[in-house]
Amino acid sequence: MHSTTHEHLHLDSEELGILGELLESEHTKLLIEIRHSHHRAFRDELRHRLDVLEQIAEHCGAAAGSAKEKE
C-alpha cells in the first residue's frame, strides 16, 4: 500500500529517541528472522522489510540531528 502524498511527523527529541530504539530492536529481530528463514520468498519479503526499516531509521537519524540543533 503506497500513497503518493507524504505527511511529516513532528516528533520531539524524546520521541525520536524512543522511535530509534524501537527501530533498532526491530532491525535486530529481522536479522535473526532472516537468518532462520528457510523459505526464499519469505526471506526476500523480510529483507525488503529490513530495507524499508533502514530507510526509516536514516530519516529519523537526520530528523534527530536537526531536532538537537534546535535545542
N, C-alpha and C positions, 0 to 999 in steps of 0.2 A: 504494500500500500504506500505509494509515493504521492506526495502532494506537490503542487507547483508553487504554492505560497510558503514563505518561510516566516515563522514567528520567532521573535527574540525572547529569550529567557533573561530575566533580570534577577540575578542571584547575588547576595552579599558574600563576603569572603568566607563566612562560616558555612553557608550553604554550598559554596563551591568546594570547600574542603571536604565536607561530608560526601558530596557527589563524587569527588575524586577518589575517596576511599571506597565507595561502592563500586565505581568503575574498575578500580584496581583489584578488588575482591572478585568481581565477575570475570575479569581478564584471567586471573589465576584458575578459576573454576573451568573456564572454557578451554584453556590449555590442557588441563587434566582430562576433560571430556574428549577432546580431540585425540589425545594420546590413547585413550582407552576404547575409542570407537572402532568397530570392525567393519562397518558398512560405509563404503566410499561416498555414497550420496549424502548420508547423514554427516559424515566428516567434512565434506565440502560445504554443507549448509552451516556447520559450526564455524568453519574457517571464515566464511562470509560474515557471519555474525561477529566474529572476532575483529575482522577488518573494520566493520562499522563502529564497533565499540572503541577501537583505537582512534578512529576519526573523531568521535565524540570527545574522547579524552584529550586529544590535541586541541579541540575547540575550547574545552574547559580550561586547559592549561593556559591558553592565550587569554582567555577571559579572566583567569585568576591573576595573571600578570598585570593586566590593566586595572583590575579592582584594587590590587595592592598599591599601584601608583596613585590612585585617587585618595587613599587613606593618609 
